[in-house]
Amino acid sequence: MITGTPRNWHRAHKESLTTGERAADKLRNGMGSWPFVFAFLLFMGAWALVNTKVDVHHWDNYPFILLNLFLSMLAGLQGAILLIAAKRADGISAAMAQHDFDTNVEAKKEVEELMALNRQQLKLIEELIQQLKQK
């Protein structure tokens, strides 16, 4: 029968990540959160307020061309980061599917061993019953 301590697949996977993969995960998780959305909206509002209402030097007058440039660069980076994260998610899904398959194969083997043992026990019980009936 197969015995042993189960392997923690998730921990092993996390330990195998490269620095770039960890950075992509952190950026994806950060940009895909409500705090980021609210901070972004707050920044946009502050930018517009400072450049239209506050009586200081306006470095980016309406229609906020500099802000549009920054937003375009941000969108380009976010697209690349999301593609990296999607590619990693596909890799993780494939690895998890392989892990599930391996686990299922091991479990099937164990169940077959238990069924064989059960058949042997049933056979022995039937033989004992036959011997008791003969006496």
Secondary structure, 3 states (H helix, E strand, C coil): CCCCCCCCHHHHHHHCCCHHHHHHHHHHHHHCCHHHHHHHHHHHHHHHHHHHCCCCCCCCCCCCHHHHHHHHHHHHHHHHHHHHHHHHHHHHHHHHHHHHHHHHHHHHHHHHHHHHHHHHHHHHHHHHHHHHHHC
